[in-house]
Amino acid sequence: MQETDRLFTCEYCRVKSYLIEKDFFRYMLPNAAPKNKSLLFFPYWRFKGMLFSCVSKGIEYRFIDASHQAVNSSYLPVSVGLRSQALKLQFVSPETKGRFIKPSQSFEKVMNIFDQRFKKSLSGPVFHQSHIGETLSLIYSPFYIDSKIYDAVLNKPVSPVLPNDFDTECFPGGPPDWRIQFIPTMCPDCGWDLDGERDSLTLSCRNCNSVWKASGNGLKSIKFAHIHGQGDNIIYFPFWRIETEISGVNLNSYADMVRVANIPKKIQEKWEDIEFLFWAVAFKVRPCTFLQLSRNITFSQPREKLIPELPDARLQPVTLPVKEAVESLKINLANFIKPREKIYPLLGDIKIRPKSYLLVYIPFEIRHREFIQSAFHLVINKKHISLAGNL
């Protein structure tokens, strides 16, 4: 699932402004080309995120950081390889000199190439797949022509001779005309400075108790609440509580959840009146932990009192948008519905439509190596999230 807005903070801890791009960010690799060479920037789609696949034996998952040509060419590398991870990427700006080739191959087509590649490593038929925590970007790799095609990153040729039919003018393109927009991080309601961590998708105002996300050319408030926590050694983690409309499986109440999950509990009559709600992680974490947290908190169906204000404690930043959380709902369902061999072939017929959502901050006790939420059976290893090194 592709986001319409992506935003990243300019500073590490407390932000002064947000960088925002309406479709995706465009980066370029550094070059070591001679000063007199005209650079040709060739585009590559990059996908970074988690891939979950429902197969006969359960849910298989992997983290993906892959790239592929955004323009078909047999003369240039198919991908940028590990360069997107090993080298420092720079934003493309209108001031960047060079010819930037326009992508002619859609990201959706490239994703199909990725999916087909990864499906070959899976066992048996794939009943459902979801891409979660997706980061989509376009990476431009620099080249130049000098009797051969040269890779400007290493300053080495990628072809023994210049192909006779290689003509850069055949590729539509020109100078870059994209500009990243900066949004000042001042509360639209009260003008107070907003708080947020690096890469956070939301900003909070402690002055008027509000939470904001990027929308269009500015900031939009979102509904939120927190569950009260005891003690001083606490950090609050964000979760999305999502109300849905489900077809293809009877899952409207807490009693229905107990039935479809085959939980060894005697169903009480009052459970029929308790609405079933999906819960999803609102921060990026390793795939195995993502599955465990989503299942356990959905099983718990928290019904504690929700306080519609920010807790007076440290907050783990929101780094997984609600769009990605919605994309994960069928994977969450597949992780607890039984019997698997009977239900999995029917996953394609099950439809989950989101109706409303609420951002809920849940208290965790800070331990030496873990964060613990005992009431909902949630455990997060500090090594599995970016904040761990700061505690």
Buried (B, 14 or more C-beta within 10 A) or exposed (E): BBBEBBBBBEEEEEBEBBBBBEBBBBBBBEBEBEEEBEBBBBBBBBBBBBBBBBBBEEBBBEEBEBBBBBBEBEEBBEBBEEBBEEBEBEBBEEEBEBBBBEBEBEBEEBBEBBBEEBBEEBEEEBBBBBBBBBBBBBBBBBBBBEEBBBBBBEEEBEBEEBEEEBEBEEBEBEEBEBEBBEBEBBBBBEEBBBBBBBBBBBBBBBEEEBBBBBEEEEBEBBEBBBBEBEEEEBBBBBBBBBEBEBEEBEBBBBBBBBBBBEEEEEBEEEBEEBEBBBBBBBBBBBBEBBBBBBBBBBBBBBEEEBBEEBBEBEBBBBBBBBBBBBBBBBBBBBBBBEEBEEBBEEBEEBEBEBEEBBBBBBBBBBEEEBBBBEEBBBBBBBEBBBBBEEE
